[in-house]
């Protein structure tokens, strides 16, 4: 893109008077290449909270409608689709949404005035629509002079706002190369003259110009709101010659900028040139009158003038620096001195003796002063380069700060309207910018702390994190090797111990622990816990199930067979009298039917395994449909063996090691023990068949408890039970919202 764009706002110290805001979109590079840059200025008069709420809604709505338009993607293949048409469509849809918002929030009667501008710059074309008294103009070069051309008219500003159609017309035009498109609220034009704007804008880059204007306005008035956006078209820009007759010509602008940015006491090239000229004029020896006779003490015939007509002009043999200077391309300080001083000449002692006798005092003074000036000039060049680097660094810093503030303001807007997915994306981008900020000076360190503090606040807003209370219920045997952990509908916790071949039953009400021995000569894995419709328990081994009949508490062994090509069974679940075993190696789900004392193979449940290819599946859960949990927290839904559309919200921070998936009522839980957290989602539909989305609700951070192993959720979704360090804990979920 060939455009540089920057904006600023200064809101009134009168907190209830108005709210002014500028917005410059931060779209992806691909979208900006296809659709240009969206920029918005709002200046709304009324209660500040109402104004801020409306401004945020307008900005987020326009940004979403414009950049999410499907026609933007089609522009890459179809050149006939114009930016003008896409923007006009977005404005039309925005009108409806804005009016609906005004009606719902009952703002129409509470607002005193609305001044809005919305524009898109694409290459050299600008498209915009405005309502109210916002000022727009083009600053362009005509015959080497910069001139203003107003675009908005006074008649438009006086027109009454139609709240049903705030953006009623679309204006388009060309911004010539090297020219500026400027937008401001009405107050800015009253306090800053066009000549002053011209001097600043023509000299400095948009970001620096905005910075200078903002500082100037702070000194003028703090009870008036100001806002402005500067867009510069850099395409085809060529430096022009200066003109002495130009009121604001290029030469004057360069000098003024140099004066603003130069170090105090530094010498400019022109000053040095002038200094040299004046110095030589003052120190240059005056021509002797040929009629004057030399002092008799010299006793030199050549120095005596015989008569007025016949005169011999005698020149003493002195070192002429002008003839000895040789200019190189880029000499260093030392090499420059060597070239100025004829080293080979000075090495000869006779020459030194001769120079000492014949150098006049004035010429010696010239030599010393020239050397000092050369040294001063060299130091000045070094300081100027350092100053230039410092200024460039400051400009870059100001641009980064502006981007951070803009992103954080946009995050606030997204959070205000519950658009948390967009907020999360911008939070990551803003954090990357904050971490890249310089922190060398005290002010930079203070800015960093300010932005990182706001980042943490915004991060907490999207994380919805809480630290729940937990209490210890009971302690298991220290040598227990827990294989599975569960909770039945009667409030009985069961734990399998594969090492000691035991099943522990814990009564929650009286905290009574009962241990049941399993008689078997074979090694037992006792992985997973499955149930049937009668609440009997089934623990999976390599070649059989260990069955625990309830409430008799008798233990049996039921055989089953895996397919011949089966791999590792890494997850299992049950639904009614059906058992489902997931083969991690073959990405297949085996369905078994349980009837009486038999467990028989039914079918390969998945019709196609391609949807699970390259996915690291860690657990499954069933509610009629079957859900597969991946290690990174994504969830795939299948119904009757085929994949179904399903969406689950992202969380902050991202899930990296999800281990357990639980469905309880209308809620879905993901357990990530390595991060010590439980994440809760809510289904958008109550019917299991119609569930196509799980929205993030909140997450529990389980602090000060290490080695989390497993978790189960109570049926009322108000509590959970944790297994950690051979102990069972009760976790309160009362404040999940």
Secondary structure as the mmCIF struct_conf table of DSSP 4:
data_model
#
loop_
_struct_conf.conf_type_id
_struct_conf.id
_struct_conf.beg_label_comp_id
_struct_conf.beg_label_asym_id
_struct_conf.beg_label_seq_id
_struct_conf.end_label_comp_id
_struct_conf.end_label_asym_id
_struct_conf.end_label_seq_id
STRN STRN1 UNK A 3 UNK A 10
BEND BEND1 UNK A 13 UNK A 13
TURN_TY1_P TURN_TY1_P1 UNK A 15 UNK A 17
STRN STRN2 UNK A 18 UNK A 24
HELX_RH_AL_P HELX_RH_AL_P1 UNK A 29 UNK A 35
STRN STRN3 UNK A 37 UNK A 46
HELX_RH_AL_P HELX_RH_AL_P2 UNK A 48 UNK A 67
TURN_TY1_P TURN_TY1_P2 UNK A 68 UNK A 68
HELX_RH_AL_P HELX_RH_AL_P3 UNK A 70 UNK A 74
TURN_TY1_P TURN_TY1_P3 UNK A 75 UNK A 77
TURN_TY1_P TURN_TY1_P4 UNK A 79 UNK A 80
BEND BEND2 UNK A 81 UNK A 81
HELX_RH_AL_P HELX_RH_AL_P4 UNK A 83 UNK A 105
TURN_TY1_P TURN_TY1_P5 UNK A 106 UNK A 106
TURN_TY1_P TURN_TY1_P6 UNK A 108 UNK A 110
STRN STRN4 UNK A 111 UNK A 122
TURN_TY1_P TURN_TY1_P7 UNK A 123 UNK A 124
STRN STRN5 UNK A 125 UNK A 131
BEND BEND3 UNK A 132 UNK A 133
STRN STRN6 UNK A 135 UNK A 142
TURN_TY1_P TURN_TY1_P8 UNK A 143 UNK A 144
STRN STRN7 UNK A 145 UNK A 150
BEND BEND4 UNK A 152 UNK A 152
HELX_RH_AL_P HELX_RH_AL_P5 UNK A 154 UNK A 158
BEND BEND5 UNK A 159 UNK A 159
HELX_LH_PP_P HELX_LH_PP_P1 UNK A 160 UNK A 161
TURN_TY1_P TURN_TY1_P9 UNK A 163 UNK A 164
BEND BEND6 UNK A 166 UNK A 167
STRN STRN8 UNK A 171 UNK A 174
TURN_TY1_P TURN_TY1_P10 UNK A 177 UNK A 178
STRN STRN9 UNK A 180 UNK A 184
HELX_RH_AL_P HELX_RH_AL_P6 UNK A 186 UNK A 191
BEND BEND7 UNK A 192 UNK A 192
HELX_RH_AL_P HELX_RH_AL_P7 UNK A 194 UNK A 203
BEND BEND8 UNK A 204 UNK A 204
HELX_RH_AL_P HELX_RH_AL_P8 UNK A 206 UNK A 220
BEND BEND9 UNK A 222 UNK A 224
STRN STRN10 UNK A 226 UNK A 233
TURN_TY1_P TURN_TY1_P11 UNK A 235 UNK A 236
TURN_TY1_P TURN_TY1_P12 UNK A 244 UNK A 245
TURN_TY1_P TURN_TY1_P13 UNK A 247 UNK A 248
HELX_RH_AL_P HELX_RH_AL_P9 UNK A 250 UNK A 261
BEND BEND10 UNK A 262 UNK A 262
HELX_LH_PP_P HELX_LH_PP_P2 UNK A 263 UNK A 263
TURN_TY1_P TURN_TY1_P14 UNK A 264 UNK A 265
HELX_LH_PP_P HELX_LH_PP_P3 UNK A 266 UNK A 268
HELX_RH_AL_P HELX_RH_AL_P10 UNK A 269 UNK A 283
BEND BEND11 UNK A 284 UNK A 284
HELX_LH_PP_P HELX_LH_PP_P4 UNK A 285 UNK A 289
TURN_TY1_P TURN_TY1_P15 UNK A 290 UNK A 291
HELX_LH_PP_P HELX_LH_PP_P5 UNK A 292 UNK A 295
HELX_RH_3T_P HELX_RH_3T_P1 UNK A 296 UNK A 298
HELX_RH_3T_P HELX_RH_3T_P2 UNK A 301 UNK A 303
BEND BEND12 UNK A 308 UNK A 310
HELX_RH_AL_P HELX_RH_AL_P11 UNK A 321 UNK A 324
BEND BEND13 UNK A 329 UNK A 330
HELX_RH_AL_P HELX_RH_AL_P12 UNK A 333 UNK A 340
TURN_TY1_P TURN_TY1_P16 UNK A 341 UNK A 342
HELX_RH_AL_P HELX_RH_AL_P13 UNK A 343 UNK A 347
BEND BEND14 UNK A 348 UNK A 348
HELX_RH_AL_P HELX_RH_AL_P14 UNK A 349 UNK A 358
HELX_RH_AL_P HELX_RH_AL_P15 UNK A 361 UNK A 416
TURN_TY1_P TURN_TY1_P17 UNK A 417 UNK A 418
HELX_RH_AL_P HELX_RH_AL_P16 UNK A 420 UNK A 435
TURN_TY1_P TURN_TY1_P18 UNK A 436 UNK A 436
BEND BEND15 UNK A 437 UNK A 437
BEND BEND16 UNK A 441 UNK A 441
HELX_RH_AL_P HELX_RH_AL_P17 UNK A 442 UNK A 463
STRN STRN11 UNK A 465 UNK A 466
STRN STRN12 UNK A 470 UNK A 475
TURN_TY1_P TURN_TY1_P19 UNK A 478 UNK A 479
STRN STRN13 UNK A 482 UNK A 487
TURN_TY1_P TURN_TY1_P20 UNK A 489 UNK A 490
BEND BEND17 UNK A 491 UNK A 491
STRN STRN14 UNK A 492 UNK A 497
TURN_TY1_P TURN_TY1_P21 UNK A 498 UNK A 501
STRN STRN15 UNK A 502 UNK A 507
TURN_TY1_P TURN_TY1_P22 UNK A 508 UNK A 511
STRN STRN16 UNK A 512 UNK A 517
BEND BEND18 UNK A 521 UNK A 522
STRN STRN17 UNK A 527 UNK A 531
TURN_TY1_P TURN_TY1_P23 UNK A 533 UNK A 534
STRN STRN18 UNK A 537 UNK A 540
BEND BEND19 UNK A 542 UNK A 543
STRN STRN19 UNK A 544 UNK A 549
TURN_TY1_P TURN_TY1_P24 UNK A 550 UNK A 553
STRN STRN20 UNK A 554 UNK A 559
TURN_TY1_P TURN_TY1_P25 UNK A 564 UNK A 565
STRN STRN21 UNK A 569 UNK A 575
TURN_TY1_P TURN_TY1_P26 UNK A 576 UNK A 577
STRN STRN22 UNK A 578 UNK A 583
TURN_TY1_P TURN_TY1_P27 UNK A 584 UNK A 587
STRN STRN23 UNK A 588 UNK A 595
TURN_TY1_P TURN_TY1_P28 UNK A 596 UNK A 597
STRN STRN24 UNK A 598 UNK A 604
BEND BEND20 UNK A 607 UNK A 607
HELX_RH_3T_P HELX_RH_3T_P3 UNK A 610 UNK A 612
TURN_TY1_P TURN_TY1_P29 UNK A 613 UNK A 614
STRN STRN25 UNK A 617 UNK A 622
BEND BEND21 UNK A 623 UNK A 625
STRN STRN26 UNK A 626 UNK A 630
TURN_TY1_P TURN_TY1_P30 UNK A 631 UNK A 632
BEND BEND22 UNK A 633 UNK A 633
STRN STRN27 UNK A 635 UNK A 639
TURN_TY1_P TURN_TY1_P31 UNK A 640 UNK A 641
STRN STRN28 UNK A 642 UNK A 644
STRN STRN29 UNK A 647 UNK A 648
BEND BEND23 UNK A 652 UNK A 653
HELX_LH_PP_P HELX_LH_PP_P6 UNK A 654 UNK A 655
STRN STRN30 UNK A 660 UNK A 664
TURN_TY1_P TURN_TY1_P32 UNK A 665 UNK A 666
STRN STRN31 UNK A 667 UNK A 672
HELX_RH_3T_P HELX_RH_3T_P4 UNK A 673 UNK A 675
TURN_TY1_P TURN_TY1_P33 UNK A 676 UNK A 676
STRN STRN32 UNK A 677 UNK A 683
BEND BEND24 UNK A 684 UNK A 684
BEND BEND25 UNK A 686 UNK A 687
HELX_RH_3T_P HELX_RH_3T_P5 UNK A 688 UNK A 690
STRN STRN33 UNK A 693 UNK A 701
TURN_TY1_P TURN_TY1_P34 UNK A 703 UNK A 704
STRN STRN34 UNK A 708 UNK A 713
TURN_TY1_P TURN_TY1_P35 UNK A 715 UNK A 716
BEND BEND26 UNK A 717 UNK A 718
STRN STRN35 UNK A 719 UNK A 724
TURN_TY1_P TURN_TY1_P36 UNK A 725 UNK A 726
STRN STRN36 UNK A 727 UNK A 732
TURN_TY1_P TURN_TY1_P37 UNK A 734 UNK A 735
#
